[in-house]
């Protein structure tokens, strides 16, 4: 999810989209460009937040990821 939000946010900041919005013309085009930039930056910030949360959870549950804590205290398993 974080990667998808990052890609969409980056696509909104691309130069061809800026040119397309500028061709819309007038004050409406400038307002649309401002809203598009704001949306892109919000999506990128949310992607960073989700990725940070993912990293924190991965460190907190590393034992389950590597399988060390999945079986618990079972000593009789070969």
RAHU-V886734 format. One line per field, one symbol per residue. phi: phi as a letter, one per 40 degrees, with the letter a starting at -180 (. if undefined). burial: + if it has 16 or more other ideal C-beta (glycine too) atoms within 10 Angstrom, else -. A space follows every 50 residues. Layout:
phi->???
burial->???
//
This chain:
phi->.cccccccccccccccccccccccggcccccccccccccccccccccccc ccccccccccbcccccgcbccgcccccc
burial->----++--+--+--------+-----------+--+---+--++--+--+ ----------------------------
//
